[in-house]
Structure formats: C-alpha cells, structure tokens
Amino acid sequence: MRDFVEINMQVACNEIRGVYGSFEIPNLVIVDKINGGKADALNAGINLSRYPLFCGIDADCIIKKNALLRIVNLF
C-alpha cells in the first residue's frame, strides 16, 4: 500500500483495503476494495483522485489516442 496516499472521502464507498503503485508506470494506481458494484468502484476512484477531473472507463473500452486530452481542453 502506498504510505503517502490520502483518501479524501467525498462520496461513500465500501472499504478500500489497499492502494498499490507501479514502478514501471508511475501514474498507474491499483485499488483493492470490497466489492460494491460499478458505482461504488467509481466512488472509490473519485475519493482517490488527486485532480479535479475524474474519468472512469470500463476494461473493455477502447479510446482513441489523445481522446482524454481533447475532452479536458473543454474545461
């Protein structure tokens, strides 16, 4: 578990058991939590987000290159 991860509980979610990082991909965060469905998983992501914008996608989504950058430009 990352020692420096602060969980800002803005929205309710089931227990977060651990937050893990990658040495190879520093921005990759793995969250181990009690199952509560998709909405609960998104809430956990919001609580762990370090930035004002949050994007949740499914594992079977395919997004075009730079799609997120193009969306963020609107903000």
C-alpha positions in Angstrom: 0.0 0.0 0.0 1.2 3.5 -0.8 2.0 5.2 2.5 1.5 8.7 1.0 -2.0 8.1 -0.3 -4.5 10.2 1.4 -8.1 9.1 0.9 -10.4 12.1 0.8 -13.8 10.5 1.4 -16.0 12.9 -0.6 -18.5 10.2 -1.5 -19.4 7.0 0.3 -17.8 3.7 -0.9 -17.1 0.3 0.5 -13.8 -0.3 2.4 -10.6 0.3 0.5 -8.2 -2.4 1.5 -5.1 -1.2 -0.3 -3.7 1.2 -2.9 -0.8 0.0 -4.9 1.5 1.7 -7.4 3.7 0.5 -10.3 7.4 1.0 -10.5 7.2 0.8 -14.3 4.2 3.1 -14.8 4.3 5.7 -12.0 0.8 7.1 -12.8 -0.8 3.7 -12.6 -2.7 3.1 -9.4 -4.4 -0.2 -8.4 -7.1 -0.1 -5.8 -8.1 -3.2 -3.8 -11.5 -2.7 -2.3 -14.6 -4.6 -1.1 -16.9 -5.3 -4.0 -19.8 -2.9 -4.2 -20.6 -2.7 -7.9 -19.6 -0.3 -10.6 -21.0 2.9 -8.9 -19.1 2.0 -5.7 -15.9 1.5 -7.7 -16.3 4.9 -9.4 -16.9 6.5 -6.0 -13.6 5.0 -4.7 -11.8 6.4 -7.8 -13.3 9.8 -7.1 -12.1 9.6 -3.5 -8.6 8.6 -4.5 -8.3 11.1 -7.4 -5.6 13.8 -6.9 -7.1 16.1 -9.6 -10.3 18.0 -10.0 -11.3 15.9 -13.1 -12.0 12.2 -13.0 -12.7 9.8 -15.9 -13.9 6.3 -15.3 -13.8 3.8 -18.1 -14.5 0.1 -18.4 -11.9 -2.5 -19.1 -13.5 -3.3 -22.5 -13.4 0.4 -23.6 -11.2 1.5 -26.5 -10.4 5.2 -26.7 -8.6 7.0 -29.4 -5.2 8.4 -28.9 -5.4 11.9 -27.2 -9.2 11.5 -26.6 -8.8 12.4 -22.9 -6.6 15.4 -23.7 -9.2 16.7 -26.2 -12.0 16.3 -23.7 -10.0 18.1 -20.9 -9.4 21.0 -23.2 -13.1 21.9 -22.9 -12.5 22.6 -19.2 
